[in-house]
Every structure is written in C-alpha cells, then in structure tokens.
Amino acid sequence: MKYIKLNKNWNAAPTASEPQIRVTENTLELIFDLDPAFVHIDAGDRGTLEFSEVFAYKLEPISQEEYENGKFRFKNEDLPWGKFYELPNSGWRNDFPADKVIVNESLKATKLKHSIFFLPNCIFECLSAEYQFHFDYAIAEKLEETYPKGYFNHYLAMFSSHFDQLNSGSYKVYTNLYIQLEGKKEFDALKEEIKKIKANKDVDSYVKIANYSELPNFGRKQLDEMIKVIETYDAGNKYA
C-alpha cells in the first residue's frame, strides 16, 4: 500500500482520550491530546486537524493490538500503526466503511484525499479536499499580548517557508535575506524584541512557536543558535 506520512513533529498522546469532532458545513475539526514526548509539547497541549470540503468520515474504535491482529481492513505490515497518513490511490470508493458519516454528499464526485490517523484507541479516516494541522497552544495568546508587533513570530514564519536546514549557515543566509526584504529598521526592532523575550524568560515558549511550521527537530539548541546569529549579525549600513 502506498502511503505518505504527514505528521513530522507531533503525534497523538499515547494515553489520549477519545478525540472531539466538530463539523460545520463542509469543514471538520478533529481535536486531540498531543504527545509530550516532543520537546515543544507539554502535557495537556492539544492539536487540531482541520479538514476542508469534506465528503465523509469514520471514527472506528479499535486498539493497536486489534489492528496488529488483523481486525481492520488494512494490515499493519502494509500501513504501520501510530501515525497520520495520506493514502494516494487507496480505492476508497470501493472499500470505505459503509457506516461512514456523510458531511456533504455533493462532494463525492470531486477529487478527494483519503487521510487516516491512528489514535491510541481508535482510527479516524476522512475524505476531503485538503487538511491543515494546528497546535492549540495557550501560550500563543500570552505572547501576542506581550509582544504585539510579533517581529520574532514573523521571522520564524518566514524562515520556515524558505529553509529546512537548521544550522548557523542557514540562519546567516536567511538573516541577510530578511534584512533585504524587511529593511534594517525592522531588523533592529526584531533584535530589541528578542532582548525583551530573553529578559522575560520567554525563549522556551518560542520553541513552541517555531514548531507551528513543523520544522523537524527544532528545539531550544537550534533556537539559541538562531538567536545568536541575529544578535551578532552585522547589518552595517548596506540596507539602511
């Protein structure tokens, strides 16, 4: 079976309770507890998978042991338990569960993606046009209030859209690009905001923010290295 693993820096908590499902018109939200084994996730943090243009879904109560013992139509050797996948060419039109919940019948004839997510005690499947994952961090609201201009948020978001290598070389190249795009005045404001973040001991919170964009293996060590590059970067007068 062909599958694409979609979750890079998150997963459901191994002891998560049953997820919540919210359906509004053509949109479905699946809300669940996140695994605190990841450095940017604390116990109690939650995540949301938001599916748009949804035709149908199914939440099947089943344990890992039952799945591995062949109690599901897919087999563990073909589709390993425990992750979030897209199943290209899955043949869902022929074998999707008959007792599925229909959200919008009219979307059946459109091009849909078959997603499947293994949670501790159930399997969630969805047929939709697209999906997005969101971290539900309570700390995000606090940081927005404390740093309303959001210079560092913006820096992190732009970095993740241009780079995937986490090293000082990438940080330096990107910082140069950032100054060209945003200007030296904006860069100086970024540096001042980082001073406040460090003084308020909020650096750890920004490890969470950096992981919004699913940068793989982005922890405190990588964030400290990025901040050091920003603090020591000599912008000079070139981009004034």
Residue, then its C-alpha position, 0 to 999 in steps of 0.5 A: m500500500k502506498y502511503i505518505k506520512l504527514n505528521k513530522n513533529w507531533n503525534a497523538a498522546p499515547t494515553a489520549s482520550e477519545p478525540q472531539i469532532r466538530v463539523t460545520e458545513n463542509t469543514l471538520e475539526l478533529i481535536f486531540d491530546l498531543d504527545p509530550a514526548f516532543v520537546h515543544i509539547d507539554a502535557g495537556d497541549r492539544g492539536t487540531l486537524e482541520f479538514s476542508e470540503v469534506f465528503a465523509y468520515k469514520l471514527e472506528p474504535i479499535s486498539q493497536e493490538e486489534y489492528e496488529n491482529g488483523k481486525f481492520r481492513f488494512k494490515n499493519e505490515d502494509l500501513p504501520w500503526g501510530k501515525f497520520y497518513e495520506l493514502p494516494n490511490s487507496g480505492w476508497r470508493n470501493d472499500f470505505p466503511a459503509d457506516k461512514v458519516i456523510v458531511n456533504e454528499s455533493l462532494k463525492a464526485t470531486k477529487l478527494k484525499h483519503s487521510i487516516f490517523f491512528l489514535p491510541n484507541c481508535i482510527f479516524e479516516c476522512l475524505s476531503a479536499e485538503y487538511q491543515f494541522h494546528f497546535d492549540y497552544a495557550i501560550a500563543e495568546k500570552l505572547e501576542e499580548t506581550y509582544p504585539k508587533g510579533y517581529f520574532n513570530h514573523y521571522l520564524a514564519m518566514f524562515s520556515s517557508h524558505f529553509d529546512q536546514l537548521n544550522s548557523g549557515s542557514y540562519k546567516v543566509y536567511t538573516n541577510l535575506y530578511i534584512q533585504l526584504e524587511g529593511k534594517k529598521e525592522f531588523d533592529a526592532l526584531k533584535e530589541e524584541i528578542k532582548k525583551i523575550k530573553a529578559n522575560k524568560d520567554v525563549d522556551s515558549y518560542v520553541k513552541i512557536a517555531n514548531y507551528s511550521e513543523l520544522p523537524n527537530f527544532g528545539r531550544k539548541q537550534l533556537d539559541e543558535m538562531i538567536k545568536v546569529i541575529e544578535t551578532y549579525d552585522a547589518g552595517n549600513k548596506y540596507a539602511 
